[in-house]
Every structure is written in C-alpha cells, then in structure tokens.
Amino acid sequence: MNTKELKLRADSGNPRRREKETNLSRDGKWKSFPRVPHLLQYVPSGMFFGRVKVGGKLTRQTLKTSVFTTAKLRLGDFVKTQHKRAVRPVAGTFGEALSLFEADIDADHTLKEQSKRYRHTCINALLRTWPGLDAKTPARITEADCRAWAGQFAESYDEHFFNNTLATLRHILERAGIGREDNPAFKVKKLGVKPKELHLPEPKQFGELLRIIETAGARQSQDCANFVRFLAFSGCRLSEAREVRWADVSFEREEIRVHTAKRAMTSNAASVRFVPIIPPMRDLLARIRQVSPAPETLVCNVGECEKSLTRACRLLGIARITHHDLRHLFATRCIESGVDIPTVSRWLGHSDGGALAMRTYGHLRREHSATMAQRVTFASETAENLCRK
C-alpha cells in the first residue's frame, strides 16, 4: 500500500475529518461546523458567515473573512448584535425611535444637565436640516440618504458639532433596533477636527487685563483678578483650582499639590500631580496669604470669573478668553521661556507623554527653535574674520 492510500485510510478514520466532509448542504455549497454553532462557510469562495435564529427570524450575514480563527472571533459579536435587536423592537418611525432615545437621555443620571441640553441641541439641528426625517421608517433610511444630509450639514456647521450630530443620528437608529453592521449612519465618516487657533493676550495686554478686572468696582474684583492670576500661573483646570487649599501649598518644596478632577482622569492618570511655584505665583501667594491661614482654607476666594474676563477683554479690544484659555496661556509662556514640552505636559497633568501638548503647542516649539538657532555659533567673531583673511 503506497503513501497516498495510507493517508486516505487515516483521514477516513479521523472523526473530525469525517465531520467536515459530511456537514455539507445538499448542493455542496455550504459547510457547517457542529462544534461551532451558528458558523457557516460558503465553499466556492471560502468566506465565513454567521447564522442565527432569534424571535422566529433566521438571519445570515457575512463575517467578511475566510480565516477560520478570525471568523470565530467575529461570530460572537454577530450573535450578540442579533439578540440585542430582538430585545429592542424596531420602532415604526424615526420619531418613535427618537422619543425612546430622548427618554434614555433624560433618565441617564450620569449625564450632566449641560450634556443633556447639548444632545437635545444636536437633535433639533438634525430634524431642522433633514425635513421629514421623523416620519421616515428607520429601516428604509439608506446610506445615500445619510450622505446627502451629511454633505449639506457639514457646509453650515463646524467639525465638532457635525461629529456630535452624526453620533446622535447613529444612536437613534441603534435605538430603533438597527445593528451597527446595518446602520447606514456608520457608513458616513466623522470629520477631522482642526486644532483650535489660540488667541491669547501678550504680556502687556495680560497686565492691562488684570488692571481692568481689579478696578471694576465690584465687591470681589480683587478676588477675581487673583483667581485669573492663579489659573494663568498654575495651568490648573477650573475644577482643580477651586479645590486648592493652603495645605496643598509647599513653599519649602516650591510646589502646589493639585487634585486631578475625576472627569478628566483616565485609567492610567494619577489622582494628584505637583505644579511648580513659578516666581509670579510665589509673589501672588505671598500677597494673598493671611498671617496664619488654616490648612483647609481655600487659596482662592472665588471659583469663577467668566463675566469679569469677558468684560475686560471687551474693554481692551482683544479676543475673548475663557478660564481654560488661561491654562493655554500658562503652557504657552512656559514653552516660550524654554521649558520642554514633556515637562509642560506633566505640569498640565497629561498622561500621554506630551502627545497632546505637542499637537496643541508644537508650533510654539518650532518658532522658539528657529529663534534659538540664530544664537548658535561655532567660533568667535575674531576667529571668523581671521579665517576669511
């Protein structure tokens, strides 16, 4: 008996081999796998499909792969999606799905009121720019319909609002029972967001800004000016600056302990960071410190100064700045003073090693680098003149 006959006999005795040969459809085009329920393979092309029956409806859908191990990984998501669609019945109209989605938003206690209002703003913009959408049947909304709406919407709104409104459309169609694979809104890509162009006051303008705030005549004018200084000299977020107490200030180590806001934390971000006390901050703290302040006393007497900032910018004739712009101002002045971006990133509390700071302030580093390059010399002026002679 030759080698080929021995191999055929061995294969015929292999139960897994027999299983693959016998689990074919009558026409020989489809192969099933008893050990992997819901998995099919289309023999002519080798592509794998998922097949599941939920609620009396049989669904078969391509897994977009001809690799067995990859197909098994994707099969679980396919089955899970089909069961979700069965749990959430498909809404009759887009308006009905929208009502369910709005109810979910209002019942979500993890969302802030401001976030809820913003999502309702996205909904209103969506309905205003897509006439008759609320009466449409969700299953009949096509990719072409979504692309047509997106093209018009992108011409009137910025990238941030476009992306958030598109995400709202996706969520509403999902709430209607349409899975991600079949959701036409997912065929439309989000727009790339351009970095915000920073319009920050120059040193002289910042000094004049503080003078206007201090002399406004309000009861807390001086406190507001001090709060502006604290934000600009520390780079703290608004929520962080509000929580800094005198116990967090160490004049010996020349640093301030900042408790990172929970909403800004990521899985690998530290809950506390330390910001150096730069000379202007040292002068500010020395001036506002009482004779012996209690450790638990807040350093700043106010927790916001938006109206004062807006008024001062208007009177000064410069672009309006916000609390968060003062954080940008801190980073900008540090980089212009020669502090490297990774160090500034740590002071700001970023956990990405400086990637975000590089995207935001990279142009400052290039400008600073070009200026510093003009100062580099390899010989004295006298030596250069002698070489030329």
N, C-alpha and C positions, 0 to 999 in steps of 0.2 A: 504494500500500500504506500503510495507516494505521499509527499508532504502536504499537497493540496487536499487529498482525500482525508488525511488525518485532521486537518484544520476544519473542514466541513463537518466531520463527525463530532469534533469537540464543540463547535458552535451549536450543533443541533441538540447537544446535551446541556447547554448553558441556558438556565431558565430566563435570565434577563434578555438573552439574545432572542429566545422564542417569544418573549413578551413584546419586544419591539416589532417582530415580524407579524405577529398575529393581531396587534391592535391597530389595524388599518381599516379605513372606511371601505365600503364595497367597491367604490370606484378607484381605491388605492391612492387618493389624493391627500387624505387627512390621516395623521397619525396621532394617537392619544397616548398618555403615559399614566398608567394606573397608580404609580407611586407619587405622581404629582397631579392631583386633581385640578381641573379647570385649565390644564395646559394642552394645547394642540400645536401641531406642526403641519404646515402646508408643504407636502412633499416636493412638488415641482420646483418651488423657489427656496425651500428650506427655512422660510420665515416662520416664527412662532406667533401664536395667537392665544388670547385668554378667552375663556368661555364660561359663563356663569348664568344661572337662572335665579332671579330674585323677584319675588312677588308675581310669579307666573310668567314673567317675561324673560326670554332667553337672549342674552347679549353676547356677541362675539366681536372681538376687537383686536387689531394687530398690536403686538408688543414692540414692533419696529426693531427686531434683531433676529439674527439667525444663529446666535450663540446660546447654547442651552443654559449655561450658568447665568448669563445676563437675563434671559427670559424668566428664570425662576425668581430672580430678584424683583423684576418689574411686575410679576404676576400678583404679588401681594398688594401692591398699590392699586392695581386694576380691580381686584375683588373688593377691596375696601371702598373704593370710589363707588362701585355699583351698589353696595349695601347702603352707603350714605344717601344715594339718590332715592333708594327705596324708603328710607326713614323720613326724608324730607320730600313730600309730594310736590310734583311740579305745579307751579302756580298757573292759573288760567291766563292771566295777563301780566305784563311787566309792572303795571300799577299795583297789582296784588302782591307781587314779589317785593316791590318797593316798600309797601306797608309792613311786611314782615321784617324787612331789613331795618326800617326805622324803629320798629318796636324793639329789635335786638339792641340797637344803639342806645335807646332810652333806658333799657333795662341793664345795661352794662355799667356796673358800679366802679369798674377800674378806669373808666374814661372820665377825664375832667370835663367840666361843663364847656370850657372853651373848645376842647376837641370835638365834643358833640355838635356844637354850633358850627364848627368848620365843616364837618361832614354833611350837615344839612345844607350848608352853602354850596358844597360840591353837587349835591342832589339837585338843588334849584338851578344851578348852572347847566347841568346835564339835561334837565327837562326843557329849559329855555332854549337851548341850542339844538335840540333834537325834537322837532314838533311831532306830536302824535305817538311818542315813544311809550307813554304809559298805557296806551290801548293795544300795543303790539303783543303778540304771543311770543314769549321768550324763546321757545324752540325754533321759531321762524326768523329770528334775528340772525343775519348772516355775517360772515367776515367782511364782505363788501360793504354792508351797512355800517359796520363799526369803523372801517377805514374811511368811509366818506365823512362820517361825523368827526372823526379824529382830525382829518385834514383841515376842516373848517374851524374846529375848536382851537387847534394849535396856532392859527393865524391871529387869534384875538386874545389869547391868554399866555402867561409865561410858563416855563417848563415845569416849575413846582406845582402850579395849580392844574396843569394838564395831567401830570402824572397822578396826582391825588384823585382827580375826577375820573380818570381811566380806571384806577383801582376801585373806585366806588362802583362803576359800571360792572366790573368783574365780580365784585362781591354780591351785587344784586342778582346777577344771572346765576351765580352759585346758589343763592338763597332760593332761586326759582327751581332748583333741582338739577341744574346743568353742571356736569362734572368738568373738571379742569381741561381734560382732553378735548371735550366737545365745546368748550366755552369760546365763542368767536372773539370775545374781547381780549383773550390771551394771545391772539394772533397779531394784535397791534402792539408794537414795542413802545416802551416808555422813552421819553426824550432825554437826552443827556443834559444835565444841569450845569450851566456855566458858573464858575466861581463868582461870588458876589464881589462887585467892584467896591473897594473900600474908599470912602471919602472921610478922612479923619483930619481933625484940626492940627495945624502946625503948632510948634511950641508957643509962639507968641499968641496965637489965636486961643490956645487952651488956657493960657494965663488970663486973657481977657474974658473968656467964657466963665471962669471961676469968679472973676470980679463982678460980673453981671449977676450971677446967682447969689453971691454974698450980699450984694447991696439991693436986693429985690424988695426988702422992707417987710417980708413975711416973718412970722414968728420963728420959723425953722429954717430961715435962709442960710444961716451959718452951718447948720447941721447938714443941709442938703449939699452945700459946697464941700464939706468934709467927706460926705459919702461919695461924691463924684471923685474926689482925690483918692479915697480908699480903693475904689474899683479900678481906677487908672493905674495906681501904684502897685497893686497886688495881682491883677489879672483874674480875680475871682469872678465866678458866676454870681448873678444877683442872689440866688437862693443860698449860696455859700457865704457871701459877705454878710448876709443878715444874721448868720449864726456864729460869727467870730466873737469870742469873748476874751476878756483880758487874760484869762488863764491860758489861752492859746498863744499869747504873745510872749516870746522869749527874747529879751534884749541881750542876754548873755550869748546865746547862740545866733542871734540876729536872724531869726526866722519866725514865721507865723504858721501855726498848725491849722490847716483848712480841712473841714469835714466835707467830703465829697457828697454832693446831692445824690440821693438814691435814684432819681430818674435819669441821671447822667452816667450811672455806673454800668459797666459791662461785667461779664463773668470773670474777667481777669483784672479788673481795675481795683486799685486799693481804695479803702474807705477813708483814708486820711493821707494827705500829702503836706509837704512843707514848702512854703514860699519864702524866699529870702527877703529880708527887710532892706530895701534899697534906700539910699540916702534921703530922697524926698519922703518916703514912707516913715523913716526914722524921725524926721522933723515933724511930720503930721502927728504921729503917735505921742511924741513928747509934748506937743502943744495941747492935745485934747485929753491927755491923761490927767486924771484927778490926782490929788495928793496921795491917796492910797485906795485906788479903785478895788472894789470887791472882785475876786476872780471870776465869779459868774455873771458879772455885769457885761452887757454888750458893748463892744467897742464903738459902734456907730449908733447914734440916737434915732436915726430914721432908717427905714428899709426900702425906700424907693424915692426917686427924684425925677421922674419922667417929665412932668409938667415944667419943672424948673429948667431941665435940659432943653426941651423944645422951645421954651420962651427965649432962653439965652442964645440959642442958635439962630432964631428968627431975628433978634435984635442985632446980632453980629453979622448977619447976612451970609451964613455958611450953611452947608448941607446939614440937615437934622441928624443927630446921633442918638443912639439908644444906650441903655445900660450895657448891653452886650458889646456895643462898639467900643466902650471903654476897655473891655478885655482885649479887643483887637489893638487898641492904642497901646496898651502895655506891651503886647508881643512885638508890635512894630518898633517901639522905642528901644526895646531890648536888642532886637536884631540890628537896628541901625547903630547901636552902641558897640556892636561887635560880639554879642553873645551868640553862640552857635545854636542852630535850630533844635537839635536834640535836647539841649539843656532847657531852652524855652519851652519845648513840648512838655518836659517833665514838670516845670513850674506851672504850666496850664492844667496839668492833670490828665494829659492824653496818655493812653496806654498802647499806642501803636508805634512807638519808637520814633515819632516825628513825621510820619507819612502825611497826616492831615495838616500839620503845621507847614510842611514843605509845599503842599498844594495851595495853601492859603497865602503863605508869606514868601514863597520861593522867589518871586520877582524882586523882593527887597534884598534877598541874599545876593542875587545876580548884580543888582545895582551897587550894593555895598562892595561886592567883589571887584567890580570894574573900577570903582574909586580907589580901593586899596591897591590895585595892581599898578596904578600910576606912581605909587610910592616905592616900588621895588627897584633897587639899584644893585649893581654888581661891582661898582668901582666908584671912587671919589671923583668929583668933577675935575680936580687937578690931574689925576691919573689918566682920565679920558682925553684931556687936552694934549698931554704928552704923547699919547698913542697916536693921535691924529697927526702930530708934527712928525 
